[in-house]
Amino acid sequence: MQRQELAAWLRLLLTPGVGKETARKLLAAFGLPEAVFAQPLDALQTVVGPKTAQALQRTPDTLDAQVAQVLSWLAEDARRHVLTLADPRFPPELLQMADPPVLLYVLGDLDVLAHPRRLAMVGSRNPTPQGEANAHQFARALGEAGVCVVSGLALGVDGAAHTGALDGGAPTIAVVGTGLDRVYPSRHLALAHRIAAHGAIVSEYPLGTPPLNANFPQRNRLIAGLSQGTLVVEATLKSGSLITARLAAEQGREVFAIPGSIHAPQSRGCHALIRQGAKLVESAQDILEDLRMVEPRGLSESPAEAADAGGSDSLLGAMGFDPVSLDALQARTGLDTPHLQARLLELELDGAVGRLPGGLFQRLGRA
């Protein structure tokens, strides 16, 4: 992008009183930003109020610094891009939204934004061990089937989803709520580098934008918009993941949810979505078939049956799939405390059991 073109787009968004909605109205009325700034005051006032029209005829004080910052950022790495609404590489799915971003900052492979099979995976920042395992296992299975997983780089389910997709050999897209010159949360720095190398990180926010709370619900619409469907792995009733699911449904996309324990707060959001019409899924195959990404499987054992078959251990059978205390396991199995604790440790090291707060244990079934 040439400096003059970039400066015009940034000037439009930096003008006081011009947000994304007003910018789109001006672009629809006059064409490219250069044409907007060439308009006389009376023409501008047919679209915006007098105060904003006057502001459009003045150059923002911070424009030169912003242009220099973006050009410097772009020059440092060939994987860095800025896409405008007029760019032919701008994702067409986002253009169909009611409120597409005006500018899109991208770090990574632009071709990933046009990947033919994309699924959003979202969920709790504080998942249960089973929820985190489900996110990784579903994403890995989807990745192995050639699906690009889209998520938000947050802690918990998001991070597990990105990692699982990459482990499955597929690209993944992270849509973030900060500028692309910073990584949030910082503990995902290594993961962000991995995503940029094998996928893409996307933001509509200018460089330097900190992690503001208001930005994350906004970025959720892009996660939903970039995907053919949205899978909610675990979510409380107040989770931002339910916002993503609602936005996906409003955009005519499929919504999927994994059921969980009736005792886990992280499962209540998923159960609410299922009651509202989201599709209950027990395996990645269910999603692939529903979105017609693979041929339907034949009559075979279900994932739940496969998990049961793999859990023939008597202690796993006694645990069930809900969180359970040591005392309850002793009552069910008749094992003495040292023997029971030793067996639980073995199963925990094997990845078959997770340890929860409050001295509880939970069986980790396969997704």
C-alpha positions in Angstrom: 0.0 0.0 0.0 1.3 3.4 -1.0 1.8 6.1 1.7 -0.8 8.4 0.3 -3.4 5.7 0.1 -2.7 4.5 3.7 -2.7 8.0 5.0 -6.2 8.6 3.5 -7.7 5.5 5.2 -6.1 6.3 8.5 -7.1 10.0 8.3 -10.7 8.9 7.8 -10.7 6.8 11.0 -8.7 9.3 13.0 -11.2 12.2 12.2 -13.1 13.1 15.4 -16.8 12.0 15.1 -16.0 9.4 12.4 -16.3 5.8 13.7 -16.6 2.7 11.6 -20.3 3.2 10.8 -19.9 6.8 9.7 -16.8 5.9 7.7 -18.8 3.2 5.8 -21.5 5.8 5.1 -19.0 8.2 3.7 -17.3 5.5 1.6 -20.7 4.4 0.2 -21.6 8.0 -0.7 -18.3 9.2 -2.2 -16.1 6.2 -2.9 -12.5 5.9 -1.7 -11.2 8.1 1.2 -9.3 10.4 -1.2 -12.7 11.2 -2.8 -14.3 11.8 0.6 -11.7 14.4 1.5 -12.1 16.1 -1.9 -15.8 16.9 -1.2 -17.0 20.4 -0.4 -18.5 21.1 3.0 -22.1 21.1 1.8 -21.7 17.7 0.1 -20.2 16.2 3.3 -23.1 17.6 5.3 -25.6 15.5 3.3 -24.0 12.4 5.0 -22.7 13.7 8.4 -23.5 16.6 10.7 -21.8 20.0 10.4 -19.3 19.4 13.1 -18.1 16.1 11.6 -18.1 17.6 8.1 -15.8 20.4 9.3 -13.5 17.9 11.1 -13.2 16.0 7.8 -11.7 19.1 6.2 -8.9 19.3 8.8 -5.9 16.9 9.0 -5.7 15.2 12.4 -2.6 16.2 14.4 -1.6 12.5 14.9 -1.9 11.4 11.3 1.8 11.7 10.3 2.9 9.7 13.4 0.3 7.0 12.8 1.2 6.6 9.1 4.9 6.4 10.0 4.2 3.8 12.7 2.2 1.6 10.3 4.6 1.8 7.5 7.5 0.9 9.8 5.6 -2.0 11.1 4.8 -3.3 7.6 8.4 -2.9 6.5 9.8 -5.0 9.3 8.2 -8.3 8.1 6.8 -9.4 4.8 4.1 -11.3 6.7 2.5 -8.1 7.9 -0.4 -6.6 6.0 -3.1 -4.0 6.2 -6.3 -4.7 4.2 -8.9 -2.0 3.5 -12.5 -2.5 2.6 -11.5 -1.8 -1.1 -8.7 -4.5 -1.1 -9.7 -7.6 -3.2 -8.0 -9.7 -0.6 -10.4 -8.5 2.1 -12.4 -11.6 3.4 -15.7 -11.5 1.5 -17.5 -13.1 4.5 -16.7 -9.9 6.5 -18.0 -7.7 3.7 -21.4 -9.4 4.1 -21.6 -8.4 7.7 -23.7 -5.4 8.9 -20.6 -3.8 10.5 -17.4 -5.0 8.7 -14.1 -3.4 9.9 -12.8 -0.6 7.7 -9.2 -1.7 8.1 -7.9 -5.2 8.9 -4.4 -5.7 10.2 -3.0 -9.2 9.5 0.2 -11.0 10.7 0.8 -14.2 8.8 -0.4 -15.9 5.7 -3.1 -14.0 3.9 -4.2 -17.1 2.0 -5.5 -18.6 5.3 -8.2 -15.9 5.3 -9.6 -17.6 2.2 -9.3 -21.2 3.5 -12.3 -23.1 2.2 -13.1 -24.8 5.5 -13.1 -22.6 8.7 -14.7 -23.3 12.1 -14.8 -21.1 15.1 -14.0 -22.7 18.5 -14.6 -20.7 21.6 -15.2 -21.3 25.3 -14.3 -20.6 28.9 -11.0 -18.9 29.9 -11.2 -21.2 33.0 -12.2 -24.6 31.6 -12.4 -27.9 33.4 -9.6 -30.3 32.6 -12.1 -32.2 30.4 -13.1 -29.0 28.6 -9.5 -28.1 27.8 -8.9 -31.6 26.7 -12.0 -31.5 24.5 -10.9 -28.2 22.9 -7.5 -29.6 22.0 -8.8 -33.0 20.8 -11.6 -31.6 18.7 -9.3 -29.0 17.2 -6.7 -31.6 16.4 -9.2 -33.9 14.8 -10.6 -31.0 12.8 -7.1 -29.9 11.8 -6.3 -33.4 10.6 -9.4 -33.3 8.5 -8.1 -30.0 6.9 -10.2 -27.5 8.8 -8.8 -24.1 9.8 -9.8 -23.4 13.4 -10.7 -19.7 14.2 -10.5 -18.5 17.8 -9.5 -15.6 20.0 -6.1 -16.4 21.5 -7.5 -16.1 25.0 -6.5 -18.4 27.9 -8.3 -21.7 28.3 -10.3 -23.0 25.4 -9.0 -20.6 22.8 -5.4 -21.5 23.5 -6.2 -25.2 23.5 -8.1 -24.8 20.2 -5.2 -23.0 18.4 -2.7 -25.5 19.7 -4.8 -28.5 18.8 -5.3 -27.2 15.2 -1.6 -26.7 14.8 -0.8 -30.1 16.2 -3.2 -31.5 13.7 -1.2 -30.0 10.9 -3.7 -27.3 9.9 -3.5 -23.5 9.9 -5.4 -21.5 12.5 -6.6 -17.9 12.7 -6.5 -15.9 15.9 -8.7 -12.8 16.0 -7.5 -10.5 18.8 -8.8 -7.4 20.6 -5.5 -5.5 20.7 -3.1 -4.0 18.2 -0.9 -6.5 16.4 2.3 -5.0 17.9 1.5 -6.6 21.2 0.4 -10.1 22.4 -2.4 -10.5 25.0 -2.3 -12.5 27.1 1.5 -12.4 27.3 1.8 -16.1 28.3 0.6 -16.9 24.7 3.6 -15.2 23.1 5.1 -18.5 21.9 1.7 -19.6 20.7 1.3 -16.3 18.8 4.6 -16.8 17.0 3.6 -20.3 16.1 0.2 -19.1 14.7 1.9 -16.3 12.7 4.2 -18.9 11.2 1.5 -21.4 10.3 -1.7 -19.3 10.1 -2.7 -15.7 10.7 -3.4 -13.3 13.5 -6.0 -10.7 12.7 -7.1 -7.4 14.3 -9.2 -4.4 13.4 -7.6 -2.3 16.0 -4.8 0.2 15.4 -1.2 -0.6 16.4 -0.7 0.3 20.1 -4.2 -0.6 21.1 -4.1 -2.1 24.6 -6.4 -4.9 25.8 -9.5 -2.9 26.6 -12.6 -4.9 27.8 -14.9 -3.3 25.2 -12.8 -4.6 22.3 -13.2 -8.3 23.0 -17.0 -8.6 22.4 -16.4 -6.6 19.2 -13.7 -9.0 18.0 -16.1 -11.9 18.6 -18.2 -10.8 15.6 -15.1 -11.3 13.4 -14.5 -14.8 14.8 -18.1 -15.7 13.9 -18.0 -13.9 10.6 -14.8 -15.7 9.4 -16.2 -19.1 10.1 -18.8 -21.5 8.6 -19.9 -22.5 12.0 -19.1 -22.0 15.7 -18.4 -24.6 18.3 -18.8 -23.7 21.9 -16.7 -26.1 24.0 -17.5 -24.8 27.5 -19.1 -21.6 28.7 -20.8 -20.2 31.7 -24.2 -18.4 31.3 -22.4 -15.0 31.3 -19.5 -16.1 29.0 -18.5 -14.0 26.0 -18.5 -17.2 24.0 -22.3 -17.0 24.0 -22.0 -13.6 22.3 -20.0 -15.3 19.5 -22.6 -18.0 19.2 -25.4 -15.5 19.0 -23.5 -13.5 16.4 -22.9 -16.7 14.4 -26.6 -17.5 14.5 -27.6 -14.0 13.4 -25.2 -14.3 10.4 -26.9 -17.6 9.4 -24.0 -19.8 10.6 -24.3 -23.1 12.4 -23.8 -23.2 16.1 -22.6 -26.4 17.9 -22.1 -27.1 21.6 -20.5 -29.9 23.6 -22.6 -31.0 26.5 -21.0 -31.4 29.9 -21.6 -32.2 33.5 -24.8 -30.8 35.0 -22.7 -29.9 38.1 -20.2 -27.8 36.2 -20.9 -24.0 35.8 -18.8 -24.1 32.6 -21.3 -26.4 31.0 -24.4 -24.3 31.6 -23.9 -22.0 28.7 -23.5 -24.9 26.3 -26.7 -26.5 27.7 -28.6 -23.2 27.3 -27.4 -23.1 23.6 -28.6 -26.6 23.0 -32.0 -25.8 24.5 -32.1 -22.8 22.1 -31.4 -24.9 19.1 -27.6 -25.3 18.9 -26.5 -28.8 17.7 -25.2 -31.1 20.3 -22.0 -32.7 19.2 -20.0 -35.6 20.7 -17.2 -35.7 18.2 -15.4 -33.7 15.6 -16.9 -36.1 13.0 -20.4 -34.7 13.9 -19.3 -31.2 12.9 -17.6 -32.4 9.7 -20.7 -34.2 8.6 -23.1 -31.4 9.4 -21.0 -28.9 7.5 -20.5 -31.4 4.7 -16.8 -31.4 5.0 -16.5 -35.2 4.8 -18.6 -38.1 3.7 -20.9 -39.4 6.5 -19.5 -42.3 8.5 -21.0 -45.7 8.4 -22.8 -47.4 11.2 -20.1 -47.8 13.9 -19.7 -47.3 17.6 -20.2 -43.8 18.8 -17.4 -41.8 20.4 -19.0 -42.3 23.8 -19.1 -46.0 23.2 -15.4 -45.9 22.2 -14.6 -44.0 25.3 -16.4 -46.5 27.5 -14.7 -49.3 25.8 -11.3 -47.7 26.5 -12.2 -47.1 30.1 -12.6 -50.7 31.2 -10.4 -50.0 34.2 -12.7 -50.5 37.3 -11.6 -47.3 38.9 -12.5 -45.3 35.8 -15.8 -47.0 35.7 -16.5 -46.1 39.3 -15.6 -42.5 38.6 -18.1 -41.9 35.8 -17.7 -38.6 34.1 -18.7 -36.1 36.8 -16.3 -34.7 39.4 -16.0 -37.0 42.3 -14.3 -36.9 45.7 -11.8 -39.3 47.2 -14.3 -40.3 49.9 -16.9 -41.1 47.3 -14.4 -43.2 45.3 -13.5 -45.1 48.4 -17.1 -45.9 49.0 -17.6 -47.0 45.4 -14.5 -49.1 45.1 -13.7 -50.3 48.6 -10.0 -49.5 48.0 -7.9 -48.2 50.9 -6.7 -44.6 50.8 -3.0 -45.3 49.8 -3.9 -47.7 47.1 -6.6 -45.4 45.7 -4.3 -42.4 45.7 -1.6 -44.3 44.0 -4.0 -45.5 41.3 -5.4 -42.0 40.8 -1.9 -40.7 40.3 -1.1 -43.3 37.7 -4.3 -42.4 35.8 -3.5 -38.7 36.1 0.0 -39.2 34.7 -1.6 -41.2 31.8 -3.9 -38.3 31.0 -7.0 -40.3 31.9 -7.9 -38.4 35.0 -7.8 -34.7 35.9 -7.4 -33.2 39.4 -9.9 -30.4 40.2 -9.9 -27.8 43.0 -11.5 -28.9 46.2 -9.9 -32.4 46.2 -12.1 -33.6 43.3 -11.2 -35.8 40.4 -12.7 -36.1 37.0 -12.3 -38.7 34.2 -11.1 -37.3 30.9 -13.0 -38.9 28.1 -11.8 -38.8 24.5 -13.5 -36.2 22.3 
